[in-house]
Amino acid sequence: MFNDPLLKERRRELRRSQTDAEKAFWAKVRSRQFHGLKFFRQYSVGPYILDFYCPAIRLAVELDGSQHDLPENREYDVVRTEYLNSCGIEVLRFWNSDVVHEMDGVLAELEKKANV
């Protein structure tokens, strides 16, 4: 269920081609910098690859670009979130622009969800 070997190469591709928002967010949470919590990048759960995942608090963090505002992508995201919720994983979503321009607010919201 976690990190399916069939998705390994795709996870690697995604790590190599990070967005600016993903790079900025990763710089803040990698190596247990965020309240000692371990985050993983491009972590798969079932058929889905999560942008970031913290297993200790069962929290997925998704960074969304404008393509996620299209109706068909919104519907896909709802189904994906429902699946992750059924696995006991909460999903927290941020727009890429918020991560790049309002990182303090993003981290404050993450602190609330992480109860730290």
C-alpha positions as CSV (number, residue, x, y, z in Angstrom):
1,M,0.0,0.0,0.0
2,F,2.9,2.4,0.7
3,N,5.5,3.2,-1.9
4,D,4.4,0.7,-4.4
5,P,7.5,-0.5,-6.4
6,L,5.6,0.0,-9.6
7,L,5.5,3.7,-8.9
8,K,9.2,4.0,-7.9
9,E,10.4,5.5,-11.2
10,R,7.6,8.0,-11.4
11,R,8.3,9.1,-7.9
12,R,11.9,9.6,-8.8
13,E,10.9,11.7,-11.9
14,L,8.7,13.9,-9.8
15,R,11.5,14.5,-7.3
16,R,13.9,15.5,-10.1
17,S,11.4,17.9,-11.6
18,Q,10.1,19.7,-8.5
19,T,8.2,23.0,-8.9
20,D,9.5,26.1,-7.2
21,A,6.8,25.8,-4.6
22,E,7.8,22.2,-3.9
23,K,11.5,23.2,-3.6
24,A,10.6,26.1,-1.2
25,F,8.4,23.9,1.0
26,W,10.9,21.0,1.1
27,A,13.6,23.5,2.2
28,K,11.4,24.2,5.3
29,V,10.4,20.6,6.3
30,R,13.3,18.4,5.2
31,S,15.6,16.7,7.7
32,R,13.1,17.1,10.6
33,Q,13.4,20.9,10.5
34,F,9.7,21.4,11.1
35,H,9.1,20.6,14.8
36,G,11.1,17.4,14.5
37,L,8.6,15.8,12.1
38,K,9.9,13.5,9.3
39,F,8.4,14.4,5.9
40,F,8.9,12.4,2.7
41,R,8.6,13.8,-0.8
42,Q,6.7,12.0,-3.5
43,Y,5.5,9.2,-1.3
44,S,2.9,6.8,-2.7
45,V,-0.2,5.5,-0.9
46,G,-2.2,3.0,-2.9
47,P,-2.4,4.3,-6.5
48,Y,-1.6,7.9,-5.6
49,I,1.7,9.8,-5.3
50,L,1.6,12.5,-2.6
51,D,3.7,15.6,-2.8
52,F,4.7,15.4,0.9
53,Y,3.8,12.9,3.6
54,C,4.4,12.8,7.3
55,P,3.6,9.3,8.6
56,A,3.9,10.3,12.3
57,I,0.8,12.4,12.1
58,R,-0.7,10.7,9.0
59,L,-0.8,14.0,7.1
60,A,-0.4,14.5,3.3
61,V,0.5,18.0,2.1
62,E,-0.4,18.8,-1.5
63,L,0.8,21.8,-3.4
64,D,-1.5,22.7,-6.2
65,G,-0.9,24.7,-9.4
66,S,-3.6,26.3,-11.5
67,Q,-4.4,23.1,-13.3
68,H,-6.1,21.9,-10.0
69,D,-8.8,24.6,-10.5
70,L,-10.1,22.9,-13.7
71,P,-13.4,21.1,-13.0
72,E,-12.1,17.6,-14.0
73,N,-9.1,18.0,-11.8
74,R,-11.2,19.2,-8.9
75,E,-13.3,16.1,-9.2
76,Y,-10.2,13.9,-9.3
77,D,-8.8,15.6,-6.2
78,V,-12.0,15.0,-4.3
79,V,-11.9,11.3,-5.1
80,R,-8.2,11.2,-4.2
81,T,-8.8,12.9,-0.9
82,E,-11.6,10.6,0.0
83,Y,-9.4,7.6,-0.7
84,L,-6.6,9.0,1.5
85,N,-9.1,9.9,4.2
86,S,-10.4,6.3,4.1
87,C,-6.8,5.2,4.8
88,G,-6.7,7.5,7.9
89,I,-4.6,10.2,6.1
90,E,-5.6,13.8,6.4
91,V,-4.9,16.0,3.3
92,L,-3.8,19.6,3.6
93,R,-3.8,21.6,0.3
94,F,-2.0,24.8,-0.6
95,W,-1.8,26.8,-3.8
96,N,1.7,27.0,-5.2
97,S,1.5,30.8,-5.1
98,D,0.7,30.8,-1.4
99,V,3.7,28.6,-0.7
100,V,6.0,30.9,-2.7
101,H,4.6,34.2,-1.5
102,E,3.1,33.4,1.9
103,M,5.3,30.7,3.4
104,D,4.8,31.9,7.0
105,G,1.0,31.5,6.7
106,V,1.4,28.0,5.1
107,L,3.7,26.9,7.9
108,A,1.3,28.4,10.5
109,E,-1.6,26.3,9.0
110,L,0.6,23.3,9.0
111,E,1.4,23.8,12.7
112,K,-2.3,23.9,13.5
113,K,-2.9,20.6,11.6
114,A,0.2,19.0,13.2
115,N,-0.9,20.2,16.7
116,V,2.6,21.5,17.4
